[in-house]
Amino acid sequence: MLGALGFVARHGRWALVLGLLCGLLVPSLAAALKPWLAELVLVLLFLTGLRVGPQQALSGLKGIGRTLAVVLGYQLALPLLALAAFAALGLAGTPYAVAFTLMLAAPSVTGSPNIAILLGHAPEPAFRLLILGTALLPLTVVPVFWLSPALGDLAAALWAAAKLLLSIWLAIGLAFGVRHLVQPELKAAQSHALDGVMSIALAVIVVGLMSAVGPALQSQPWEVLRWLLLVLVANLGLQGLAFGWLRRHVSAPEAVPFAIVAGNRNVALFFVALPVVHSPEFLIFLGCYQIPMYLTAIVMRPLFLRRP
């Protein structure tokens, strides 16, 4: 079993592609998984906490200053700059502006440590961004929503952020407790097996997240294409720009995990609570957004394998 899961881990990026294809080609399966997305995300987070372990997570506190600076840059400075740019262009109220600003205001996607592993990098820096970014979201989101009423209700966003924070801490606390009691030190084969399990979990999750894209491709293919082009440029472009800056300003082990988070954000958080994101346009955006996210481990591989 460990050997089979290790094989999945070595080819995990292709498992993500398979999940994308299943989400597009088997809409009935995507619809069946959609109601369970929240639970699946928490399972993935538990597995990530199990893989990282409390000792490695605590050792990462020495880089808390850099992590905090990156979080504030990603979740506060970037969305405020985007709001200013959209306002100057007269686009502040458009669905594209709302979706892009929400993406920038969101914390790291829960799968970012797993994507870092698939690219051959340590998951701990991305894990720190995930935890600290989610913890600070109730604060960083306030000026963004205050300056843009088109984004929706601030109270609903804060309530969603609080629920997410509690869920994340419960999943991580349980994972750390299990790791401490059962297996404080993972052997190499066990680490690879956990990587394989996380790759399978990511592939299953993306099937449910693609539930709106398959039907939209048949009814309004050009709208799907426009959203797809937008998210490809936004997600992959942000990762590339962030990596170009980070590799000169942070330690080498942190540059790639931090850059991954620049484009891969937990936009689904706002989908849970804000009425503005329940529009058909945003549902298509959310589905299309999964494509560059789950292709990061393949598309960005040539760039992220470069050494400073």
N, C-alpha and C positions, 0 to 999 in steps of 0.2 A: 504493500500500500504506500509506504513512504517513497519507494522508487517511482511509482506511478504519479504521485503528487509532485515529486521533484521534476518529472518530465513535463508536467503541466506548467510548472513554474518557469522552466527554461524556455517554454514556448507560449508564455502567458499573454504576450501582446497579440498573438493570433487568436487566442480565446476571446479577447475583447472584440476583435473584428467579427468573429462568429456570433457574438451576442448582438452586435449591431445589425447584422444581416437577419438574424432571427426576429428581431424587433420589427424590421421592415417587411419581411416576407411572411411572417406568421402573426398577423394582427390579433387573432383570437388568443394566442398565448400571451401577447403583450397586454391585452385587456385583462386577462386573468391575473397577471402579476401586479398590475398597477395598484390595486387596493393594499398590497403588502409592501409597498416601497419603503415606507417609514421603518417597518420592522427589519427589512433586509439591510437598510443602511446602518441600523444599529448593530446588526450581526457583523457587518463588515468592520465597523468601528471596534467592536469587541475583539475581532480577530487581529486587527492592527495593534491594539493595546497589548494583546497576548504576544504578538511578534516583537514589539519594541521592548516591553518589560519595564518595570518601575525603575530599575537601576539605570538603564540607558536614558530613560526619560528625565530622571533627576540630574544625570550628568550633563544634560543639555541646558540646564539652567545657567551655566556659565556664559552662554551666548544670548541671554535674555535681552540685553540691551539692543543688539542687532535685530533680534526677532521683533521687538517692540517697534523699532524704527521702520522695519519693512511692513508690519501690520498697519501702522498709521499712514504710510505712503500708499499702500494698496487700497485700504478701505475708507480713507478720508480724503487724502490729497487728490487721488486720481478721479473719484466720482465728482468732487467739487470742480475740478478742472473741466471735466466733461460737461457738467451742467452749465458752466460759463460759456463753453464753446457752442453748445446747442442753443443757448439763449441768444448768443451773438448772431447765429445763423437763422434764428426764428424757427427752430425745430424742437423746442423744449417739450412740447406737448404731443409729439408724434410717437407712435408705438415703438419705432426704432430707438428713439432717444430714451424712452422709459426703460426698455429692455436693456440697453447698453449701460445706462446709469445704475440700474439695479444689479447688473452683473458686477460692476466695479465696486459697489458698496457691500457685496456679499463676502463672507469669510471663505477660507479655503474649502474646497470640496472634500468630503470625508475620504475619498479614495486617493488623494494626492500622495500620501506616504507609499501606497501600493504602486502608483505610477513611477515613483522614484526608484523603488525596488526593481521594477521591470526594466528600467533604464540602467541598472547596475550601480545605483547610488544609494547612500544611506537614507533611511526613511525618517530619522530623528528630526532633522531641520524642518521638513514639511509637517511632521507631527506637532512640533512646537508652534508653527504658524497656525495650524488647525485649532489647537487648544486656545492659544492666546487670542487669535482673531475672533473666535466664537465668544470668548469671555468678554471681549471689548466691544462686540457688536452693538449691545444696547446703548453704548456711548457714541461710537463712531457714526451710527446711523442717524442720530438726532439732527445734526446740522444738514445732512443730505436731504432728509425728508422735510425739514423746516424750510429750506430754500427752494424746494420743488414740490408744491402741493399735488402736482400731476402724478406723483409716484404713489399716492394713496394715503391711507390713514396711519399716522405715526404710532398711535396707541396699539393698533393691530400688529405693526411691525415689531414693536418692543415686546409684546406678549409672545409673538412667534419666536423671537430671539431668546427670551427667557426659557421657553419650553425646550428649545433646541439645546441650550446650554445645560439644562438639568439632565436631559436625555444623554448627552455626550458624557457628562461626568459620571453618570450611573454606569454606562457601558464601559468606560475606561476603568473606573474603580473596580468593577467586577472582574475585568480582564487582568488588572494588576494583582488583585487578590488571588485569582486562580494561578497565575504565573508564579507568584511568591510561594504558594503552598504546594503546588504540584511539581513545577519544573523551573527553579530559579535560573538555571543556566541551560540554554538550548544547545544541543549538538547541531552540527552543520546540516545533517540529514533532516532533523526536525525543523530547522529554520526553512529549508527549501520546501518541505512538505507544507508548512504554513503558508508560504508564498504561493504554492499551487492552489491551496484552498481559497486564498484571497482572490486569486485570478478567476476562479470559478464563480465566486460570489459577485465580483465585478461584472462578469459576463451575464449573470442572471439579472442583476439590477438594471443593466442597460436595456434589456428586453422590455421591461415595464416602462422605462422612461421614453421609449420610442413609440408609445401607444398612439400618440396623436399624429405622427408623421406619415405612417402608412396610408391611412384614409385620406389625408390631405394631399398626398402625392397624386391620387386619382382625381380628386375634385378640383384642386387648385395648384397644379405643379409649378407654375411660375412664381407663385407666392412662396412656396417652399424653397425654390431655387434662390430667391432674393435673400431670404433669411439665412440659408445655408452659406451663401457668399459672405454675408455680414459676420456670422459667427466664426467662420474660418479665418477671416482677416483679424477679427478682434482677439480671438483666443490664441491662435498661433503667433500672430504679430506681437501681442503683449509678451508672450513667452520669450520670443527672440530678442525684443528690445530690452526686457528685464535681464536676460542672461548677459547681453553685451555690457550692461552697466554693472551688474552684480559681480561678474568675474574680476572686475578691477577694484571692488570695494569691500568684498567679504571673503572669508576663507574659501578655499577651493571645494571642500566637502559641502558647503552650504549653497554655492552658486546655482547648481542645477535644481535641487529641491525647492529653493526659493523662487526660481524662475518658473517652475511648473505651476506654482500657486498663482502667479501673476495672471494667467489666463484661465485657470480652472477653479471656478468659484461655485459655492453652494447656492446657486440662484433658486433652487427648489424651495429653499427656506421661505422666501417671500411668496411663492406660489401657495404655500399652506394657508396663509392668513390674509393676504391683501386682495381686496376685490379687483383692483386695477389689473392684476395679472391673470385673471380668469377669462380674459378675452381670447377669442380664437387665435389672434395673432401671437399672443404670448405663449399659448400652448404649442404652436408650431415652433416658435423660437426655442422653447425649452427642449423639445425633441431634437431639433437641429443642433443645439448646443452640445448634445452628447457626442456628436460625431467627431469634432476636433478633440474633445476631451479624451475619448477612447482611442483615438488615433495618435495621441501625443507620443506614446511609447514607440511608434513606428516612424511617424513623420519627423519628429524632432530628434530622433536618434543620431543622425549624422552631426548635428550641431552640438548636442549635449555630450557626445563622446569626445569632443575636443578638450584638451587639457590647457589650463591657463599657462 
